Amino acid sequence: MVGRGYSIFDTAIGRCGIIWSGTGVVAVQLPEAREIDTRRRIFAVHPEAREQRPSDNAELAIDGIVSLLQGNDPDFSEVSLDAGGVPGFNRRVYEFACSIPRGETRTYHEVAKTLGASGAAHSVAQAIARNPYMLIVPCHRLLEADNYADRLSPYGGVISKRRLLALEGAHPVASKTLFEVLLPVAPPRPST
């Protein structure tokens, strides 16, 4: 195979996409509301990719993703990833994410501290926001400080971390309400 290929495949949550190279999986795209939107997202990020039959490695990843989205616990350890364009710190974050057991979560701060970069929680959050290997690298297991589980990375489509964690049996805190978001910035009330 020359260049990059992609394929669209069925899962329990809709039609996902996978992009690969001769080195390994380049990215996984979770479904958008419509398949055409999933395809548009792939084309926007990987315009050089051509639709084709999945490579053996991509097929292994697809089988695992389908299984995970059915509530099973697949093993992605044999799936090769193409990390050529991924910064070193992000790779370390992704390796850590892969070590988190199914149904468990860690905060960005915990990950930063474990990686020896205790002040880098924001950098961990940025790495997770850029995770191209959705589900293969379970970034949904990494949460904000208060275990809030909202939207995934740009590859996440319309599914939320909360929904993925629910498939694994984890119970993160619900999303922040408008009240919780505004409270920290609301002016103090005058005392009476």
Beta strands, then each sheet from edge to edge (+ up, - down):
strand 1: 5-11
strand 2: 14-20
strand 3: 25-29
strand 4: 50-51
strand 5: 106-107
strand 6: 142-143
sheet 1: 3+ 2- 1+ 4+
sheet 2: 5+ 6+
end
